[in-house]
Amino acid sequence: MRPGRGFGQAFDDPAHGFLHPVDLAVAQREFDGMVETLDELGVRVHALDADPESDADLCYVFDPLLIGPEGAIPLRPGKPNRQGEPAILERWLLDRSVPIVGRIEAPGTVEAGDTVWLGDDVFVIGRSLRTNDAGARQLATLVGGDVRIVDVPYYKGPAELVHLMSVISPVADDLAVVFMPLLPAGLFEWLSDLGVRLIPVPEEEEPTLGCNVLAVRPGVVIVAEGNPVARRGLDAAGVEVHAIPLRELGENGNGGVTCLTRPLLREA
């Protein structure tokens, strides 16, 4: 969703955690550039048409919804101001005849940023400050198959929240970008067992979205500009990299290109 009034006013409420007052015009240009890059890479983009004035986070459409093998699962975000977002996305999906296969119910909370697919078969859920045990277990039942639950480190707490996808971004079935200091040990073991090669992101590139990488298709990614160490690792692994500016839309609200998109269907 293109950032609007809610995003533009986000810094006014410290609970949103924005770093500085929002330059909405810059954020909108960055969003438009991201959509243009996706379009150039052959991705069919559907923009969510909504602008709740009080919701600064709806442009980060990844978190309120999961797409599973059988259809969509509206989640229940742990961040209080986001709990109305799943219903907005559910209405959008129902208008387009996308099946809803289940929902996360109270007291469970889940944000999709705490979920990662390893290939097509292994689904990982991170228990975090936004995804609790009840929500993780509900989601595991809804997704089915090989579902594994790990704990995401507390790190710096709610003010600088870490999702599971803050520390790992799969690039292909056998390749992932990772922030090693926060990678759960159990997940590291599973990645090793699956033969997944790791591209490490240094500590100085974690807050600038170095680990937030969107795989458009295996080996083709969109990343935030900058982050030279992560970029060199991707280049060395033979990945086709498309870098876009995300200083205002991404770093300010702490949401990268993955957070700003919600893949609905990936063609084989």
Secondary structure, 3 states (H helix, E strand, C coil): CCCCHHHHCHHHCHHHCCCCCCCHHHHHHHHHHHHHHHHHCCCCCCCCCCCCCCCCCCCCCCCCEEECCCCEEECECCCHHHCCHHHHHHHHHHCCCCCECCCCCCCCCECHHHEEEECCCEEEEEECCCCCHHHHHHHHHHHCCEEEEEECCCCCCHHHCCCHHHCEEEEECCEEEECHHHCCHHHHHHHHHCCCEEEECCHHHCCCCCCCCEEEECCEEEEECCCHHHHHHHHHCCCEEEEECCHHHHHCCCCCCCCCCCCCCCCC
